[in-house]
Amino acid sequence: MDDARLMIWNNQLAVGKRSYNNSRHWEELPADYSLLGKPKKVLVLSGSGADNSLAANGMCKTVEKILGPVKDNCEICGFYYPNSDRTAASAALCAEEVFSRFFVPLIAKSDNSGNLQRLSREEACENMRNVVLFTHCYGSYISHETDRRIDELMAEIGYSETEIKDIHRQLIVAHHNDPSDNLGNSEEKSCNIYRITHSDERNKPSEYQTDTFPQYIIREQFTDDDVIMAEISDTEHALIVGRLSEGAESEHSGGYWVDKSKKTLGARKEEEIFCEILREAIRGDYYIENLRQVEDKALQNRPDLRENMDLIREYGKEFLDDFHEQRQSMRLSFGRVKQKLLEGRLFESDITDLNEDVLFLTDKNKQNLLDYAVKADNPAYASIIWRAMSAHLDFWGEHTELSSHYARKPANVQDACMRYLGYLQKALDENNVEMFSALVEERSVRLLDYGRAGIDTGRLVIKMFEKNKANEKTSGNNQTVSKNFAKRGYGYL
């Protein structure tokens, strides 16, 4: 079949399936391909590096190897991304296509007018149980967005909240190297197994907020052979290993796929357990109550692995308990200070006593303490909070520079930097002398745009530069800023 007949949608997504009818062991899917009916279907959503059918087929072959003897009980379909777009917008487009072309028929049918009508709970459950998702990195973003669309549509066409949970829980998703920021915060309705390596070189602290489970994973110490099962909820379990490979393979891109003989002891144990779970997902047709049910059935004839599972579950519970205790402590500290701020009872000691994590924390409204001080138009509080934050920051720069410099810090830190500069710019433009004076630093003035600066706030900036004329670099900046103001006709320059 030539390239012109590939199933490609919006130049974002293409899909085929593992086959033994030709030398490539691959064939493109016909446009009317359906997930309904037997055999079961495994949809493989690869990472963004899979930009051709060869890469997609390679991932399908990996899944085939994991499934072992049960591979003949399913069809393995692989997706790839011809334009290699890694953006969130691209993932959303891909998810919309996967959802509309594959998942809508599992939960709805069209009436004579073309309107979607719900299926019975039993039929929808059976349809969803017929599908397993296997994802890596970027593919997990597509999966999460697809999950969201499934829930939205079911609600729109009349399923109750209980029915939505029951139906969606029949879908099993195996994620690889995708510790989502929401992991531990919002429960997914599908059954999700997250395989996470602590040594993932692409998993940076700057991708996650301070009080999230993925951030906690990064900060904790793991030996290479450590493995735990963290049962985050009835539908979300995380299999976490210290290190996958004993060699030089990428932990992110290839660690899970290397030969078992090249893996660490912990990774070998993890692989055995996961393989049995995925095989059980294909073998079983029973109604899924929770993820542990599937795991226990998978290991019921493997007493050796059951013993290992009991142990790593125990470790995982301790790990989760410690995380919840730490997060609760941070949030309580933040809440107490925030309440004092809003009631006008804040003292400088309330801020200086906070540790760095709480100082940069954001609440459910995505607001930090500085946000609340500025929105309350309280320069005194803003000054106290910002000075404490600034003590933990050794660099200012543009957005990309901040991202690079603070890669080892939680996402809250870079966010706070950008918000601070935004508040400072706003105070400059609006000639808000009190707020500008509360927030301004010598190292931040070079990053401001003076095209719309207020007269009084502009004067403050010039005075700051005049005090540092002895420093050649600062004097140069002074001239630049002065010229900017001079062009606008300010006589005080």
matplotlib code that plots the C-alpha trace (Angstrom):
import matplotlib.pyplot as plt

x = [0.0, 1.5, 1.9, -1.1, -3.4, -2.1, -4.7, -3.4, -5.6, -4.8, -1.2, -0.9, -1.6, -1.3, -2.0, -1.4, -1.3, 1.1, 0.6, 2.2, 0.8, 3.9, 7.6, 7.3, 4.9, 2.9, -0.2, -2.1, -5.5, -8.5, -10.6, -13.5, -11.4, -13.3, -12.5, -15.8, -15.9, -13.2, -10.3, -9.3, -7.4, -4.2, -3.7, 0.0, 0.5, 4.3, 6.4, 6.8, 9.9, 7.8, 7.3, 7.0, 5.5, 8.8, 9.0, 5.4, 5.8, 8.9, 6.8, 4.1, 6.7, 7.8, 4.2, 3.9, 7.0, 5.5, 2.3, 4.0, 1.6, -1.5, -0.5, -2.7, -5.7, -5.5, -4.7, -1.9, -2.3, 0.4, 0.1, 2.8, 3.1, 4.3, 5.0, 6.8, 4.9, 5.3, 3.1, 0.1, -2.1, -0.9, -1.6, -5.1, -5.7, -4.4, -6.6, -9.7, -9.1, -8.5, -11.6, -13.9, -12.8, -12.2, -13.9, -17.2, -18.6, -17.8, -20.2, -22.7, -24.5, -26.2, -29.9, -31.7, -31.1, -27.3, -27.5, -25.5, -27.4, -26.1, -25.7, -26.7, -24.3, -23.7, -22.9, -20.6, -18.8, -18.2, -17.0, -14.5, -13.2, -12.3, -9.5, -6.1, -3.9, -0.1, 1.6, 5.0, 5.7, 3.9, 1.4, 0.3, -0.7, -2.9, -4.4, -5.2, -6.9, -8.8, -10.0, -11.3, -13.3, -14.8, -16.1, -17.4, -19.4, -20.8, -22.1, -23.5, -25.5, -27.1, -24.9, -25.0, -21.9, -21.9, -22.3, -19.5, -17.2, -18.3, -17.8, -14.6, -13.0, -13.1, -10.4, -6.8, -4.0, -0.3, 1.8, 5.6, 7.7, 4.7, 4.4, 1.6, 1.5, -2.1, -0.9, -2.1, -4.3, -7.1, -8.4, -8.5, -11.7, -9.9, -7.5, -4.0, -0.7, 2.2, 5.6, 8.2, 11.9, 13.5, 16.5, 14.5, 16.9, 14.1, 12.1, 13.0, 11.7, 10.8, 7.9, 6.0, 4.6, 6.1, 3.5, 2.9, 3.6, 6.0, 8.0, 8.2, 9.4, 12.2, 13.4, 13.4, 16.4, 16.2, 18.9, 19.2, 17.4, 14.5, 11.0, 7.7, 4.0, 2.2, -1.6, -2.6, -6.3, -8.5, -7.7, -4.2, -1.1, 2.5, 5.3, 8.4, 12.0, 15.3, 17.0, 16.0, 19.2, 22.7, 24.1, 24.2, 20.7, 18.4, 16.2, 13.5, 13.6, 14.8, 15.2, 12.0, 12.6, 16.1, 16.7, 15.9, 19.4, 20.6, 18.2, 18.8, 17.4, 14.6, 13.7, 13.6, 11.2, 9.1, 9.0, 7.8, 5.0, 4.0, 4.0, 1.6, -0.7, -0.8, -1.4, -4.3, -5.8, -5.9, -7.0, -9.9, -13.3, -14.8, -16.2, -13.4, -14.1, -10.7, -7.1, -6.0, -8.5, -6.8, -3.3, -4.3, -5.9, -2.7, -0.5, -2.9, -0.9, 2.5, 3.2, 6.7, 5.5, 2.6, 5.2, 7.2, 4.0, 3.0, 6.4, 6.5, 2.9, 4.0, 6.9, 4.6, 2.2, 4.9, 6.1, 2.6, 1.9, 5.1, 4.2, 0.7, 2.1, 4.6, 2.0, -0.5, 2.1, 3.0, -0.6, -1.5, 1.4, 0.5, -3.2, -2.4, -0.2, -2.6, -5.5, -3.4, -2.6, -6.2, -7.2, -4.5, -2.7, 0.5, 3.9, 7.3, 8.1, 5.3, 7.1, 10.7, 9.7, 8.4, 10.6, 11.2, 8.6, 5.8, 7.0, 6.6, 3.6, 0.4, -3.1, -6.1, -6.6, -3.0, -2.1, 1.0, 1.4, 2.8, -0.2, -2.5, -0.5, -0.5, -4.2, -4.9, -3.0, -0.8, 2.7, 4.0, 3.0, 4.2, 7.6, 8.0, 7.0, 9.1, 12.2, 11.9, 11.4, 14.2, 16.6, 16.2, 16.7, 20.2, 19.3, 16.9, 16.5, 14.1, 11.6, 13.9, 16.8, 14.8, 13.7, 17.2, 18.6, 15.9, 15.5, 16.3, 13.7, 9.9, 7.8, 6.5, 9.9, 10.0, 6.3, 6.9, 9.8, 7.6, 4.7, 7.0, 8.3, 4.7, 3.6, 6.7, 6.0, 2.4, 3.4, 5.9, 3.3, 0.6, 2.9, 2.1, 5.0, 4.2, 4.0, 6.9, 9.1, 8.0, 9.0, 11.8, 15.4, 18.4, 18.9, 15.3, 15.1, 17.1, 14.4, 11.6, 10.0, 10.1, 8.0, 4.9, 6.6, 5.0, 6.8, 7.3, 8.2, 10.5, 12.3, 12.8, 14.6, 16.8, 17.8, 18.7, 21.0, 22.6, 23.6, 25.6, 27.4, 30.7, 29.9, 30.6, 28.0, 25.3, 26.2, 25.7, 22.3, 21.6, 22.4, 20.1, 17.2, 17.9, 17.8, 14.6, 13.0, 14.7, 13.0, 9.7, 10.6, 11.0, 12.9, 14.0, 16.5]
y = [0.0, 3.3, 6.4, 8.1, 5.6, 6.0, 6.8, 10.3, 12.9, 16.7, 15.8, 15.1, 11.4, 8.1, 4.6, 1.0, -2.4, -5.3, -7.9, -11.1, -10.9, -9.2, -8.9, -5.7, -7.2, -4.0, -2.7, 0.5, 0.6, 1.0, 4.1, 2.1, 0.2, -0.3, -1.1, -2.9, -6.7, -9.3, -9.7, -7.2, -4.1, -2.6, 1.0, 2.0, 5.7, 6.2, 9.2, 12.2, 10.7, 8.2, 10.1, 7.2, 3.7, 2.0, 3.6, 2.8, -0.8, -1.1, -0.1, -2.5, -5.3, -4.3, -4.7, -8.0, -9.2, -8.2, -9.9, -13.2, -16.1, -13.8, -11.7, -13.8, -12.7, -9.1, -6.7, -4.3, -0.9, 1.7, 5.5, 7.9, 11.6, 12.6, 16.2, 15.5, 18.3, 18.0, 20.9, 20.6, 21.9, 19.0, 16.5, 17.9, 17.5, 14.0, 13.2, 14.6, 12.3, 9.2, 10.0, 10.8, 8.0, 5.2, 5.8, 7.5, 4.3, 2.4, 4.6, 6.1, 5.5, 7.9, 8.1, 8.8, 12.5, 12.0, 12.8, 10.7, 8.5, 6.7, 2.9, 0.8, 0.7, -3.0, -2.6, 0.4, -1.4, -4.4, -2.2, -0.3, -3.5, -4.6, -1.9, -1.4, 1.7, 1.4, 4.8, 6.4, 10.1, 12.3, 9.5, 9.8, 13.4, 12.2, 9.5, 11.9, 14.3, 11.4, 10.4, 13.9, 13.9, 10.5, 11.8, 15.0, 13.1, 10.6, 13.3, 15.2, 12.2, 11.2, 8.8, 9.3, 10.0, 6.5, 5.0, 7.2, 5.8, 2.2, 2.4, 4.3, 2.1, -0.8, 0.9, 0.0, 2.3, 1.5, 4.7, 4.8, 7.7, 10.1, 11.1, 13.6, 16.8, 15.7, 12.4, 12.1, 15.3, 14.3, 10.8, 9.4, 7.3, 4.8, 2.3, 3.7, 2.0, 4.4, 2.9, 5.5, 5.4, 7.7, 8.0, 9.4, 12.0, 14.1, 14.2, 17.6, 19.3, 22.4, 20.4, 20.0, 22.1, 21.9, 19.8, 17.2, 13.5, 13.6, 16.3, 14.1, 11.2, 13.2, 14.5, 11.2, 8.9, 5.6, 2.9, 1.5, -1.7, -0.1, -0.8, 0.2, 0.1, 3.3, 2.7, 6.4, 5.5, 2.6, 3.5, 4.9, 2.8, 3.8, 1.3, 3.2, 1.8, 3.4, 2.6, 0.5, -0.3, -1.3, 0.1, 3.4, 3.2, 6.3, 5.7, 7.8, 6.6, 3.0, 1.8, -0.1, -1.9, -3.2, -6.9, -8.2, -9.4, -5.8, -4.5, -3.9, -6.4, -4.0, -3.4, -7.2, -7.7, -4.8, -6.1, -9.5, -8.1, -5.6, -8.2, -10.4, -7.5, -6.5, -10.1, -10.3, -7.1, -9.0, -12.4, -11.2, -10.1, -9.7, -6.4, -4.3, -3.1, -1.6, -1.9, -4.1, -6.7, -7.0, -7.2, -9.9, -12.0, -11.6, -13.0, -15.6, -18.4, -16.8, -17.1, -15.8, -12.6, -12.3, -12.2, -9.5, -7.5, -7.6, -6.2, -3.4, -2.5, -2.1, 0.1, 2.1, 2.7, 4.0, 6.2, 7.6, 8.2, 10.2, 12.2, 13.0, 14.1, 16.4, 17.9, 18.4, 20.2, 22.5, 23.3, 24.0, 26.4, 28.2, 28.4, 29.9, 32.6, 33.3, 33.8, 36.3, 38.2, 38.4, 39.6, 42.2, 40.4, 39.4, 40.0, 39.8, 36.8, 34.9, 35.0, 34.7, 31.5, 29.8, 27.3, 27.7, 25.2, 26.9, 30.4, 29.5, 27.2, 27.9, 27.0, 25.5, 28.9, 28.8, 31.8, 32.2, 34.6, 37.4, 37.1, 37.7, 40.6, 42.4, 41.7, 43.1, 46.2, 45.9, 47.1, 46.4, 42.8, 42.5, 43.8, 41.4, 38.4, 39.3, 40.0, 36.5, 34.9, 36.9, 35.5, 32.1, 33.5, 34.1, 34.9, 37.0, 36.7, 36.1, 33.2, 30.7, 31.7, 31.2, 27.8, 26.7, 28.2, 26.9, 23.4, 21.9, 23.9, 23.3, 25.0, 27.3, 29.1, 30.1, 31.0, 33.3, 35.0, 35.7, 36.9, 39.2, 40.8, 41.2, 42.9, 45.2, 46.1, 46.9, 49.1, 50.9, 51.6, 52.6, 55.0, 53.0, 54.3, 52.4, 49.0, 49.7, 50.7, 47.6, 45.2, 46.9, 45.5, 46.8, 43.6, 43.6, 47.1, 46.0, 43.6, 46.1, 47.9, 51.7, 52.6, 53.3, 54.0, 56.5, 59.7, 59.1, 55.4, 56.3, 58.8, 56.1, 53.9, 56.8, 57.5, 53.9, 54.0, 57.3, 55.8, 53.2, 55.3, 53.9, 50.6, 50.8, 48.1, 49.8, 53.2, 51.7, 50.5, 54.0, 55.6, 53.2, 53.8, 57.6, 57.7, 55.8, 58.4, 61.3, 60.3, 60.8, 64.4, 64.0, 67.2, 65.7, 63.5]
z = [0.0, -1.0, 1.2, -0.4, 1.2, 4.7, 7.3, 8.2, 9.8, 9.7, 9.0, 12.8, 13.2, 11.3, 12.3, 11.3, 12.9, 13.5, 10.8, 9.5, 6.0, 4.5, 5.1, 7.0, 9.6, 9.3, 7.4, 7.4, 8.9, 6.6, 7.2, 8.6, 11.2, 14.4, 18.0, 18.4, 18.6, 19.0, 19.1, 21.7, 20.5, 21.9, 20.9, 21.1, 21.5, 21.1, 22.1, 19.8, 18.2, 16.4, 13.1, 10.7, 10.4, 11.1, 14.6, 15.2, 14.2, 16.5, 19.5, 18.4, 18.3, 21.8, 23.0, 21.2, 23.1, 26.5, 25.7, 24.9, 24.5, 24.6, 21.6, 19.4, 21.3, 20.2, 17.4, 18.1, 16.5, 16.4, 16.0, 14.8, 14.1, 10.6, 11.4, 14.8, 16.5, 20.3, 21.4, 23.7, 20.9, 18.6, 21.4, 21.7, 18.0, 18.0, 21.0, 19.2, 16.3, 18.4, 20.4, 17.5, 15.2, 17.7, 21.1, 20.3, 18.7, 22.0, 24.0, 21.5, 18.2, 15.8, 15.4, 12.1, 12.5, 13.0, 16.7, 19.2, 21.6, 24.6, 24.7, 27.6, 30.5, 29.9, 26.2, 26.8, 29.5, 27.3, 24.4, 26.6, 28.2, 24.7, 24.5, 26.2, 25.7, 25.8, 25.9, 26.1, 27.1, 24.5, 23.9, 27.5, 26.8, 24.0, 26.3, 29.1, 26.7, 25.2, 28.7, 29.3, 26.0, 26.8, 30.1, 28.6, 25.8, 28.2, 30.4, 27.4, 26.1, 29.4, 31.2, 35.0, 37.0, 38.4, 34.9, 33.5, 36.3, 35.7, 32.0, 31.8, 34.5, 32.0, 29.9, 31.0, 30.2, 30.7, 30.8, 30.4, 31.7, 32.1, 35.8, 35.0, 37.1, 38.2, 39.4, 43.0, 42.7, 40.4, 40.0, 36.4, 35.7, 33.4, 35.1, 34.8, 35.5, 35.5, 34.9, 36.2, 36.5, 39.1, 36.7, 33.8, 32.5, 30.9, 34.1, 35.5, 38.7, 36.7, 35.1, 38.3, 41.1, 44.6, 46.3, 43.5, 43.7, 40.7, 42.4, 45.5, 43.4, 42.0, 45.4, 47.1, 47.2, 45.3, 44.9, 41.4, 42.5, 44.4, 43.2, 44.7, 43.8, 44.9, 44.9, 44.5, 44.0, 42.9, 39.3, 39.5, 40.4, 40.0, 39.5, 40.3, 39.9, 40.9, 37.6, 34.6, 32.8, 33.9, 30.7, 28.9, 27.4, 27.8, 30.8, 29.1, 25.5, 25.7, 29.3, 29.4, 26.1, 26.7, 27.1, 30.6, 31.1, 30.8, 33.5, 37.2, 39.7, 40.6, 37.0, 36.2, 39.1, 37.9, 34.3, 35.4, 37.4, 34.7, 31.9, 33.9, 34.5, 30.8, 29.8, 32.2, 30.7, 27.4, 28.8, 31.0, 30.0, 33.5, 34.8, 36.4, 40.0, 40.5, 39.3, 42.2, 41.1, 37.7, 39.3, 41.8, 39.1, 37.0, 39.8, 41.2, 39.7, 40.4, 44.2, 43.6, 42.1, 44.6, 47.4, 45.5, 44.9, 48.6, 49.5, 46.9, 47.8, 51.4, 50.4, 48.2, 51.0, 53.2, 50.3, 49.7, 53.4, 53.7, 50.6, 51.9, 55.3, 53.7, 51.3, 54.0, 56.1, 53.3, 52.5, 56.1, 56.5, 53.3, 54.3, 57.7, 56.2, 53.4, 55.9, 57.9, 54.7, 53.6, 57.1, 57.4, 60.3, 58.5, 60.3, 58.7, 60.9, 59.4, 56.1, 57.2, 59.1, 55.9, 54.1, 50.4, 49.3, 51.1, 50.1, 46.4, 46.8, 44.8, 46.0, 44.1, 42.5, 41.1, 43.3, 45.5, 48.4, 46.3, 44.0, 47.0, 48.3, 45.0, 44.3, 47.8, 46.7, 49.8, 49.0, 52.5, 52.3, 48.7, 49.8, 52.7, 50.6, 47.6, 49.6, 51.1, 47.6, 46.1, 48.6, 47.0, 43.5, 42.0, 38.4, 36.3, 32.6, 29.8, 29.9, 28.1, 30.3, 33.4, 32.3, 31.8, 35.0, 37.2, 35.7, 39.0, 40.9, 41.0, 38.4, 41.1, 41.1, 37.4, 37.6, 40.5, 38.6, 35.6, 37.7, 39.7, 36.5, 35.3, 38.5, 38.4, 34.8, 35.6, 38.5, 36.3, 33.5, 35.9, 37.8, 41.0, 43.1, 46.2, 44.6, 42.3, 45.2, 47.1, 44.4, 42.4, 42.5, 40.7, 38.8, 37.5, 36.0, 33.0, 32.1, 32.0, 29.0, 29.5, 26.5, 28.7, 32.0, 34.4, 35.2, 38.9, 38.6, 35.8, 38.0, 40.6, 38.0, 37.0, 40.5, 41.0, 38.1, 39.2, 42.5, 40.6, 38.0, 39.3, 37.8, 34.1, 33.2, 35.3, 33.8, 30.3, 31.3, 32.8, 29.4, 27.6, 29.9, 30.0, 26.2, 26.2, 28.5, 26.7, 23.4, 25.1, 26.1, 29.9, 31.0, 34.3, 32.5]

ax = plt.figure().add_subplot(projection="3d")
ax.plot(x, y, z, "-o")
ax.set_aspect("equal")
plt.show()
